[in-house]
């Protein structure tokens, strides 16, 4: 099996060379063994630490497990696993065997999993014991599903992963795959309909590791990284698996949900050098009474944010508090990771930065042409990690993947200095008095008020059926809702933005509807 040489592995925008004969899992593991890192910790989960040598052995064992179950190259295995050593074991073990893993969101419903099992025709399911109840009622109806493996202590009457692994051999020959073979799937969050199986190739993991992980983030062998975003999420997969393994760093994995308390516990315990979060989490961390103090996690040198645009006020307050920048960026399941990002020392809060070297972007207007400077357009991306297609969905594939270009569905504007500023999702944009209004801009203005924890803005029609902004607001703990506060918030936005952009209605809510990856589901508010 061909592997990347040290020369191939250098970040060399705009192109990273991947050999024709190539297996992504084999590369990620063997590069570390060849570099003498067999004894170095690769992953630290809630149960212990695992060296690169131990990971290599576990991956080989899992490949033999699949072979023993009769699985063939190009068949599919669905993984619904909490973040622990079993995720990289099963994910990389499948890929090394030429079998296609499907990393499923761990926070979905039985209905979602039922759809995904049927849509993918997965032959094997690997599921965490804690997540089994969501599958129990639906698995037996799928005739293509032949094997169910449970990760945990109780196999629930099915195959137990630890027992299968213990009996499996430690020698394994990687499948003869190419850089263009189907490597893995990620289902979209399904926030606006049924989840879409997004198909990625063997070359894509290393493209993102080199172009963003090394080229922009600057990850290196000495780093200890912690991602609050989970491994099933495209953002989290790069953060906590691909990027650290690409350079021989160490990753902390956390099985539980990323509450402020759980995140602070890991930050204090492990003292990471890189922390990856999402805007909602950063807001929650800043509002928590446990908020870190400057110097409390001394090694921390960089933080990142993605999933949704980071409000400028949150970024500024984080940096003022800890002295560490947040590199806000945008990626997508379709592009696998971040393609537009701020850079260390050049952060401009309130923007998503500039294109990652190796990627090109353009803004397209409603007439299908590139917009003039200073105008809002739909962001489209050209880059080497674009998904091949949506599985079983030709119509949406053709709509999203247009030759070299991929549609993001996000509205942006290019501002001074070549920075790009987020204006909202294409289907979230408001037209007030004939002028486009970005809901994110209004949300960002609201977020600068000291009493607000979260805000979401959507279109709402007044008595004359004219569209105006309406805000849903989550207040910080201990702050009571009142008519006086409503008027104060309206005035606050008027002072920050053009007056026509202020929210005509403000509704206080306990929480905002979100996808499992933390994105606000504005369509539910509409």
C-alpha positions in Angstrom: 0.0 0.0 0.0 1.4 3.4 -1.0 1.9 5.9 1.7 2.7 9.6 1.8 6.4 10.3 2.2 7.6 13.1 4.5 7.9 15.3 1.4 4.4 14.5 0.3 3.1 15.3 3.8 4.3 18.9 3.9 1.5 21.5 3.6 2.0 22.9 0.1 -1.0 24.9 -0.9 -2.7 25.0 -3.1 -2.2 21.2 -3.6 -1.4 18.2 -1.4 -0.3 15.2 -3.4 -1.9 11.9 -2.5 -0.7 8.7 -4.2 -3.1 6.8 -6.4 -2.8 3.6 -4.3 -3.7 4.9 -0.9 -5.5 3.9 2.3 -6.2 6.7 4.7 -6.3 4.7 7.9 -3.0 2.8 7.0 -1.3 6.2 6.4 -2.5 7.8 9.6 -1.3 4.8 11.7 1.9 3.9 9.9 3.3 7.4 9.7 3.4 7.4 13.5 4.9 4.0 13.9 7.6 4.9 11.3 8.4 8.1 13.2 9.0 6.1 16.4 5.8 7.1 18.2 4.6 3.6 19.1 4.9 4.3 22.8 3.5 7.9 22.6 -0.1 8.5 23.8 -2.5 8.9 20.8 -5.8 9.1 22.7 -6.8 9.7 26.3 -10.5 8.8 26.9 -12.6 8.5 30.1 -11.1 5.1 30.8 -7.4 5.6 30.1 -4.6 6.4 27.7 -3.7 4.5 24.5 -0.4 4.7 22.6 0.0 4.8 18.9 1.2 1.2 19.0 -1.9 0.1 21.0 -4.2 2.0 18.5 -2.5 0.2 15.6 -3.1 -3.2 17.3 -6.7 -2.4 18.0 -7.3 -1.2 14.5 -5.9 -4.4 13.1 -8.0 -6.5 15.5 -11.2 -4.7 14.4 -10.3 -5.3 10.8 -10.1 -9.0 11.6 -13.4 -8.8 13.5 -15.1 -7.5 10.4 -13.4 -10.1 8.2 -14.6 -12.9 10.6 -18.1 -11.6 10.2 -17.8 -12.1 6.5 -17.8 -8.4 5.6 -16.4 -7.6 2.1 -14.6 -4.5 0.8 -17.0 -1.6 0.0 -19.8 -2.9 2.2 -20.9 -0.5 4.9 -20.8 -0.4 8.7 -22.8 2.1 10.8 -21.0 3.5 13.8 -23.1 5.1 16.6 -20.5 5.5 19.2 -19.8 7.9 22.1 -16.3 9.5 22.0 -14.0 6.8 23.4 -11.1 4.7 22.0 -13.7 2.4 20.4 -14.6 5.2 17.8 -11.1 5.5 16.2 -10.7 1.7 16.6 -13.9 1.0 14.6 -13.6 3.9 12.2 -10.0 3.3 11.2 -10.3 -0.5 11.4 -13.1 -0.3 8.9 -11.3 2.0 6.5 -8.1 0.0 6.6 -10.2 -3.1 5.6 -11.7 -1.2 2.7 -15.1 -1.2 4.4 -17.0 2.1 4.6 -17.8 3.4 8.1 -20.9 5.6 8.5 -20.4 7.9 11.5 -23.8 8.5 12.9 -24.9 11.4 15.2 -25.3 10.0 18.7 -28.1 12.4 19.7 -30.8 11.4 17.1 -34.0 9.5 17.5 -35.0 5.9 16.6 -36.9 7.3 13.6 -33.6 8.9 12.3 -31.6 5.7 12.8 -34.4 3.7 11.2 -34.1 5.9 8.1 -30.3 5.8 8.1 -30.1 2.0 8.4 -32.5 1.6 5.5 -31.0 4.3 3.3 -27.4 3.1 3.8 -28.2 -0.7 3.8 -25.4 -1.1 6.3 -24.5 -4.7 6.9 -23.1 -4.2 10.4 -24.0 -1.8 13.2 -21.5 -0.9 16.0 -23.3 1.0 18.8 -22.5 2.2 22.3 -24.3 0.3 25.1 -25.8 3.6 26.3 -27.3 4.3 22.8 -28.7 0.9 22.3 -32.3 1.8 23.4 -32.7 4.1 20.4 -31.9 1.1 18.0 -33.6 -1.8 19.8 -37.0 -1.4 18.3 -35.9 -0.8 14.7 -32.9 -3.0 13.9 -34.7 -6.3 13.3 -36.8 -4.8 10.4 -33.7 -4.2 8.3 -32.9 -7.4 6.4 -29.6 -6.1 5.1 -28.3 -5.6 8.7 -26.6 -8.9 9.5 -24.4 -8.0 12.5 -24.9 -5.9 15.6 -21.9 -5.2 17.8 -22.3 -3.4 21.2 -19.5 -1.3 22.7 -19.6 -1.5 26.5 -19.8 -4.0 29.2 -23.3 -5.5 28.4 -23.8 -6.8 24.9 -27.6 -6.7 25.3 -27.9 -10.1 23.8 -25.8 -9.1 20.8 -22.2 -9.3 19.9 -19.9 -7.6 22.4 -17.1 -5.6 20.9 -14.5 -6.3 23.7 -15.0 -10.0 23.4 -14.7 -10.0 19.6 -11.6 -7.8 19.8 -10.0 -10.1 22.4 -10.3 -13.1 20.1 -9.1 -11.4 16.9 -5.6 -11.5 15.5 -3.2 -8.5 15.6 -1.8 -8.9 12.1 -3.7 -7.3 9.2 -3.0 -6.5 5.6 -4.7 -3.3 4.4 -7.2 -3.4 1.6 -5.9 -2.4 -1.8 -7.7 0.9 -2.0 -7.1 4.1 -4.1 -7.3 7.8 -3.2 -10.6 8.0 -5.0 -12.3 5.0 -3.3 -15.3 5.7 -1.1 -13.8 6.0 2.4 -16.5 7.0 4.9 -19.9 8.7 5.1 -21.2 11.4 7.4 -24.9 12.0 7.5 -26.0 15.6 7.5 -27.7 16.9 10.6 -31.1 16.7 8.9 -32.1 20.1 10.3 -34.2 20.9 7.2 -35.4 17.4 6.2 -34.2 13.8 6.1 -30.5 13.3 6.8 -28.3 13.0 3.7 -25.5 10.5 3.4 -22.5 12.5 2.5 -19.8 10.3 0.8 -16.1 11.2 1.2 -13.0 9.7 -0.4 -9.7 8.3 1.0 -7.9 11.4 0.0 -10.1 13.8 1.9 -8.9 13.2 5.5 -5.3 14.1 4.7 -6.3 17.1 2.5 -8.0 18.7 5.5 -5.3 17.8 7.9 -2.6 19.4 5.7 -4.5 22.4 4.4 -6.3 23.5 7.5 -4.8 21.5 10.4 -1.2 22.1 9.6 -1.5 25.1 7.3 -3.8 27.3 9.3 -4.3 25.8 12.8 -0.6 25.0 13.1 -1.1 21.7 14.9 2.2 20.0 15.7 3.5 16.8 17.4 3.9 18.4 20.8 0.2 19.4 21.0 -2.4 17.9 23.3 -5.8 18.7 21.8 -9.4 18.6 23.2 -12.5 18.9 21.0 -15.9 19.5 22.6 -17.3 18.8 19.2 -17.8 15.1 18.9 -16.1 12.7 16.4 -19.3 12.0 14.5 -19.4 15.7 13.5 -17.2 16.6 10.5 -15.6 19.3 12.5 -14.9 17.0 15.5 -13.6 14.2 13.3 -10.8 16.4 12.1 -10.2 18.1 15.4 -10.0 14.9 17.5 -8.8 12.2 15.1 -7.4 13.2 11.7 -5.4 16.3 12.7 -3.6 14.9 15.8 -2.9 11.6 14.1 -1.5 13.4 11.0 1.3 15.0 13.1 1.6 12.6 16.0 -0.2 14.7 18.6 -2.4 13.5 21.5 -6.2 13.9 21.6 -8.5 13.9 24.7 -11.9 12.2 24.1 -14.9 12.9 26.3 -17.9 10.5 26.2 -20.4 12.8 27.9 -22.2 15.8 26.5 -20.1 19.0 26.4 -21.7 20.9 29.3 -19.6 23.8 30.6 -18.9 21.7 33.8 -17.7 18.7 31.8 -15.6 20.9 29.5 -14.0 22.8 32.4 -13.1 19.5 34.1 -11.2 18.3 31.0 -9.5 21.7 30.4 -8.2 21.8 34.0 -7.3 18.1 34.2 -5.5 17.7 30.9 -4.2 21.2 30.2 -4.6 21.1 26.4 -2.7 23.3 24.0 -5.6 23.4 21.5 -9.3 23.6 22.3 -12.0 23.3 19.7 -15.5 24.6 20.5 -18.7 26.0 19.0 -20.2 29.5 19.6 -23.0 28.2 21.8 -20.5 26.5 24.1 -18.2 29.5 24.3 -21.2 31.6 25.3 -22.1 29.0 28.0 -18.5 28.8 29.2 -18.2 32.6 29.6 -21.5 32.7 31.5 -20.6 29.9 33.9 -19.5 30.7 37.4 -16.7 28.2 36.8 -15.2 30.3 34.0 -11.5 29.9 33.8 -9.1 32.6 34.8 -6.1 33.8 32.8 -3.2 31.4 33.3 -5.3 28.6 34.8 -4.7 26.5 31.7 -1.3 27.9 30.9 -0.4 25.7 27.9 -3.5 26.8 25.9 -2.2 28.6 22.8 -5.1 28.5 20.3 -8.9 27.9 20.2 -11.2 27.4 17.3 -14.9 27.8 16.6 -17.1 26.5 13.8 -20.6 25.1 13.3 -22.1 28.6 13.3 -20.6 32.1 13.0 -19.0 33.3 16.3 -20.5 36.6 17.6 -17.8 39.2 17.8 -18.6 40.0 21.5 -18.1 36.4 22.5 -14.7 36.2 20.8 -13.5 39.5 22.3 -14.6 38.5 25.8 -12.9 35.1 25.6 -9.6 36.7 24.5 -9.9 39.4 27.1 -10.5 36.8 29.8 -7.9 34.1 28.8 -5.5 36.0 26.5 -6.1 33.3 23.8 -7.6 34.0 20.3 -10.5 32.0 18.9 -10.0 31.2 15.2 -13.5 31.3 13.9 -14.1 29.5 10.7 -16.7 27.8 8.5 -16.7 24.3 7.3 -19.4 21.8 6.3 -20.2 18.1 6.2 -19.9 18.4 2.4 -16.4 19.9 2.5 -15.4 17.8 5.6 -13.7 20.6 7.5 -12.9 24.3 7.6 -12.3 26.1 4.3 -12.7 29.8 5.4 -10.9 30.8 8.6 -9.3 33.5 10.7 -5.6 33.1 11.4 -3.5 33.5 14.5 -2.4 37.0 14.9 -4.8 38.2 12.2 -8.1 37.5 13.9 -10.9 40.0 13.0 -13.9 39.1 15.3 -17.2 39.4 13.5 -15.8 37.8 10.4 -15.1 34.2 9.3 -11.6 35.2 8.0 -10.1 34.4 4.7 -10.0 31.3 2.4 -7.9 28.4 3.7 -4.9 28.0 1.2 -5.9 25.2 -1.2 -9.5 26.4 -1.3 -11.2 29.0 -3.4 -14.5 30.8 -2.7 -16.9 33.0 -4.6 -20.1 34.8 -3.8 -23.0 34.3 -6.2 -26.1 36.5 -6.6 -29.6 35.5 -7.3 -28.9 36.0 -11.0 -26.3 33.3 -10.9 -23.4 35.7 -11.4 -20.6 36.7 -9.1 -21.7 39.7 -7.0 -20.0 43.1 -7.1 -17.6 43.9 -4.2 -19.5 44.8 -1.0 -22.7 42.9 -2.0 -24.2 39.8 -0.4 -24.0 36.5 -2.2 -24.3 32.8 -1.6 -20.9 31.3 -0.7 -19.6 28.6 -3.0 -16.4 26.6 -2.4 -13.8 24.9 -4.6 -11.4 22.5 -2.9 -9.9 19.0 -2.8 -12.1 17.7 0.1 -15.5 18.2 -1.5 -17.8 15.1 -1.0 -18.4 12.9 -4.1 -22.2 13.0 -3.7 -25.2 12.5 -1.4 -26.0 8.8 -1.3 -29.2 7.8 -3.0 -30.1 11.4 -3.7 -29.3 12.5 -7.2 -31.4 15.7 -7.2 -29.8 17.2 -4.1 -26.4 16.0 -5.3 -26.7 17.9 -8.5 -28.1 21.0 -6.7 -25.1 21.1 -4.2 -22.1 19.7 -6.1 -21.7 21.7 -9.3 -18.6 20.5 -11.0 -15.6 22.0 -9.2 -17.9 24.1 -7.0 -19.9 23.2 -3.9 -22.8 25.3 -2.7 -22.8 26.2 1.0 -26.3 27.6 1.4 -24.7 30.5 3.4 -24.9 34.2 2.6 -21.7 36.2 2.9 -20.2 39.5 2.0 -16.6 40.3 1.4 -15.3 43.3 3.3 -12.2 45.3 3.5 -8.9 43.3 3.6 -10.4 40.2 1.9 -12.3 39.1 5.1 -15.6 37.4 4.7 -18.6 38.3 6.9 -21.4 35.9 7.6 -24.9 37.1 6.8 -27.0 34.0 7.5 -28.3 31.0 5.8 -29.8 31.5 2.4 -33.2 30.5 3.6 -32.9 32.6 6.8 -32.4 36.0 5.1 -35.0 38.7 5.8 -36.1 41.4 3.4 -37.3 44.4 5.4 -38.6 47.4 3.5 -37.1 45.9 0.4 -33.6 45.7 2.0 -31.9 42.4 3.0 -31.3 42.0 6.7 -29.0 39.4 8.1 -30.5 37.6 11.1 -27.0 36.9 12.3 -26.2 40.6 12.4 -29.2 41.3 14.6 -28.4 38.3 16.8 -24.8 39.5 17.2 -26.0 43.0 18.3 -28.4 41.4 20.8 -25.6 39.2 22.2 -23.6 42.3 23.2 -26.2 43.0 25.9 -25.0 41.8 29.3 -28.3 40.0 30.2 -28.4 37.7 27.1 -27.0 34.2 26.9 -28.4 33.3 23.4 -30.5 34.8 20.7 -32.1 33.8 17.4 -33.8 36.1 14.9 -36.3 35.0 12.3 -38.8 36.6 9.9 -42.2 37.4 11.2 -45.1 39.1 9.5 -46.9 42.1 11.1 -50.6 42.8 10.8 -50.1 44.2 7.3 -48.3 41.0 6.3 -45.0 42.9 6.1 -41.9 41.0 7.2 -40.0 42.2 10.2 -37.3 40.7 12.5 -38.5 38.7 15.6 -36.0 37.7 18.3 -36.1 34.7 20.6 -33.9 35.3 23.5 -32.5 33.1 26.3 -31.5 35.2 29.3 -28.6 34.5 31.6 -29.4 32.7 34.9 -31.1 34.9 37.4 -32.2 37.6 34.9 -36.0 38.0 34.9 -37.9 38.7 31.7 -39.9 41.9 31.7 -41.5 44.5 29.5 -38.8 46.9 30.5 -36.1 44.6 29.4 -37.9 44.0 26.1 -37.8 47.7 25.3 -34.2 48.0 26.5 -33.1 45.3 24.1 -34.9 46.9 21.2 -33.1 50.2 22.0 -29.8 48.4 22.4 -30.1 47.0 18.8 -31.1 50.4 17.4 -28.0 51.9 18.9 -25.8 49.2 17.3 -27.4 48.8 13.8 -29.5 50.7 11.3 -32.9 51.4 13.0 -34.9 49.3 10.5 -33.0 46.2 11.6 -34.2 46.1 15.2 -36.5 43.2 16.3 -40.1 44.3 16.5 -41.0 41.4 18.8 -38.9 39.8 21.5 -39.9 36.5 23.0 -38.1 35.1 26.0 -37.6 31.3 26.0 -35.8 28.8 28.2 -33.8 27.3 25.3 -33.5 27.5 21.6 -34.1 24.5 19.3 -30.8 23.2 18.0 -29.4 20.3 16.0 -27.1 17.9 17.8 -24.1 19.8 16.5 -25.3 23.0 18.1 -26.8 24.8 15.1 -29.9 26.8 15.9 -32.9 25.4 14.0 -34.5 28.7 12.9 -37.1 26.9 10.8 -38.7 25.6 14.0 -38.9 29.1 15.3 -40.4 30.4 12.1 
